[in-house]
Amino acid sequence: MLISFDYENDSHLKFSYQLLVERYQNADRINTPGLSLTELPSYQDHFEWLRKQDTATYYLWQHQGEFVAQVFLRSSSSEMTDLAIRNEVGVFVLEQYWEAGIGTAAVSALLEEHPHKTIYAKINPENKRSENLFKKLGFQNITNIWSVNH
Ligand SMILES: CC(C)(COP(=O)(O)OP(=O)(O)OC[C@H]1O[C@@H](n2cnc3c(N)ncnc32)[C@H](O)[C@@H]1OP(=O)(O)O)[C@@H](O)C(=O)NCCC(=O)NCCS
C-alpha cells in the first residue's frame, strides 16, 4: 500500500532513517547514485534534510503492516551531466525484502499516482536489479549525451 510521507509522523521518519543507515552500512552492495560516503548523518540532520526537499514528493510502501520501502518523485540535477531532471523517480527497499516484487509494486503504484507525466529514473549501470525493475515497468534508456570542456 502506498502511503504519503508524513513529516510529523515519527514512524515514517524512523523508517526513512533506517533505510539510510542500511545504505551506509552496505554501501559496497547498495550501490546507488548520489550517495556520498562521508559520515552517516544524524537522525536530526536527516529529518532536516528531508524537510528541505521541497521539490520532492515522498511515499512509503507498506507490506503486511510493515514499512518496507520508500519511493519518491523529485526534480533534481544530475552530477554527471549537469542537466536538470524533472519527475525523477527513486526507490529504496529494505534489503531483507529484496527480490520479492516490492520495488516493482511500489514504483508501479507511484506511477499510477502520477499519470500522464513523463517520468525519469537515474540508474547506475552496475545496478542490474534497478535496471531490470525499471525495464519491466516499460522504462527505456534514452541517454546519449556528449559534451566538451574547453
Ligand atoms: C533496486 C531495488 C529497488 C529493487 O527492488 P526489489 O524489491 O528487489 O525489486 P523486485 O523484486 O521488484 O525485482 C525487480 C526485477 O529485478 C530483477 N532482479 C531480481 N533479482 C535480481 C538480481 N539478483 N540481479 C539482477 N536482477 C534481478 C528481476 O528482473 C525482477 O523482476 P522479476 O519480478 O520479474 O523477477 C532494491 O534492490 C533496492 O532498494 N536497492 C537499493 C537502492 C537502489 O538501488 N535503488 C534504485 C536506484 S533509484
The ligand as a MOL file (V3000), in Angstrom:
LIG
                    3D

  0  0  0     0  0            999 V3000
M  V30 BEGIN CTAB
M  V30 COUNTS 48 50 0 0 0
M  V30 BEGIN ATOM
M  V30 1 C 16.7870 -1.9000 -6.8370 0
M  V30 2 C 15.6950 -2.2840 -5.8230 0
M  V30 3 C 14.7770 -1.1000 -5.6110 0
M  V30 4 C 14.9130 -3.4790 -6.4040 0
M  V30 5 O 13.8380 -3.7590 -5.5260 0
M  V30 6 P 13.2600 -5.2340 -5.3890 0
M  V30 7 O 12.0840 -5.1610 -4.5000 0
M  V30 8 O 14.3500 -6.1770 -5.0260 0
M  V30 9 O 12.8170 -5.4920 -6.9130 0
M  V30 10 P 11.7950 -6.5800 -7.4400 0
M  V30 11 O 11.7440 -7.7790 -6.5280 0
M  V30 12 O 10.5200 -5.8840 -7.7260 0
M  V30 13 O 12.5580 -7.0460 -8.7640 0
M  V30 14 C 12.5860 -6.2900 -9.9200 0
M  V30 15 C 13.3250 -7.0500 -11.0030 0
M  V30 16 O 14.7190 -7.0660 -10.7260 0
M  V30 17 C 15.2800 -8.2120 -11.3480 0
M  V30 18 N 16.0920 -8.9310 -10.3790 0
M  V30 19 C 15.7470 -9.5440 -9.2430 0
M  V30 20 N 16.8320 -10.0610 -8.6470 0
M  V30 21 C 17.8920 -9.7530 -9.4180 0
M  V30 22 C 19.2800 -9.9910 -9.3300 0
M  V30 23 N 19.8100 -10.6790 -8.3140 0
M  V30 24 N 20.0710 -9.4950 -10.3010 0
M  V30 25 C 19.5690 -8.8040 -11.3400 0
M  V30 26 N 18.2380 -8.5440 -11.4790 0
M  V30 27 C 17.4250 -9.0210 -10.5250 0
M  V30 28 C 14.1640 -9.0480 -11.8660 0
M  V30 29 O 14.0120 -8.7810 -13.2580 0
M  V30 30 C 12.9970 -8.5340 -11.1120 0
M  V30 31 O 11.8550 -8.7420 -11.8350 0
M  V30 32 P 11.0400 -10.1440 -11.6500 0
M  V30 33 O 9.9980 -9.8380 -10.6130 0
M  V30 34 O 10.4990 -10.3480 -12.9940 0
M  V30 35 O 11.9850 -11.2130 -11.2200 0
M  V30 36 C 16.3200 -2.7530 -4.4650 0
M  V30 37 O 17.2810 -3.7430 -4.7360 0
M  V30 38 C 16.9580 -1.6180 -3.6910 0
M  V30 39 O 16.3000 -0.9420 -2.9050 0
M  V30 40 N 18.2750 -1.3840 -3.9050 0
M  V30 41 C 18.9890 -0.3050 -3.2300 0
M  V30 42 C 18.5340 1.0600 -3.7050 0
M  V30 43 C 18.5720 1.1910 -5.2140 0
M  V30 44 O 19.4650 0.6870 -5.8750 0
M  V30 45 N 17.5720 1.8940 -5.7490 0
M  V30 46 C 17.4580 2.1200 -7.1720 0
M  V30 47 C 18.0910 3.3940 -7.5570 0
M  V30 48 S 16.9210 4.7070 -7.6090 0
M  V30 END ATOM
M  V30 BEGIN BOND
M  V30 1 1 1 2
M  V30 2 1 2 3
M  V30 3 1 2 4
M  V30 4 1 2 36
M  V30 5 1 4 5
M  V30 6 1 5 6
M  V30 7 2 6 7
M  V30 8 1 6 8
M  V30 9 1 6 9
M  V30 10 1 9 10
M  V30 11 2 10 11
M  V30 12 1 10 12
M  V30 13 1 10 13
M  V30 14 1 13 14
M  V30 15 1 14 15
M  V30 16 1 15 16
M  V30 17 1 15 30
M  V30 18 1 16 17
M  V30 19 1 17 18
M  V30 20 1 17 28
M  V30 21 1 18 19
M  V30 22 1 18 27
M  V30 23 2 19 20
M  V30 24 1 20 21
M  V30 25 1 21 22
M  V30 26 2 21 27
M  V30 27 1 22 23
M  V30 28 2 22 24
M  V30 29 1 24 25
M  V30 30 2 25 26
M  V30 31 1 26 27
M  V30 32 1 28 29
M  V30 33 1 28 30
M  V30 34 1 30 31
M  V30 35 1 31 32
M  V30 36 2 32 33
M  V30 37 1 32 34
M  V30 38 1 32 35
M  V30 39 1 36 37
M  V30 40 1 36 38
M  V30 41 2 38 39
M  V30 42 1 38 40
M  V30 43 1 40 41
M  V30 44 1 41 42
M  V30 45 1 42 43
M  V30 46 2 43 44
M  V30 47 1 43 45
M  V30 48 1 45 46
M  V30 49 1 46 47
M  V30 50 1 47 48
M  V30 END BOND
M  V30 END CTAB
M  END
